[in-house]
Amino acid sequence: MDSILVENLGAMLLCFGEIEHDQHYGERVPPETEEEKRARIVIELKAKDIEEARKEAELNGGPAPDEAEMKIP
């Protein structure tokens, strides 16, 4: 905390009385927007496709898929 604020904190609390606060207010996560939902779904689908391609390559004994082509942003 800033030293000026620390020096005046007691006086401010006395002036304004009991101030209620929520310690976890700053830690809350804002709700997901529509764009973020779409992006998350697209990434999940790409990750699922990559995993399926890896499993298929392992089962068939073929080369692993090129991950540069399937890169997730």
Helices and strands as residue ranges (DSSP letters): H 3-16, G 25-27, H 34-60
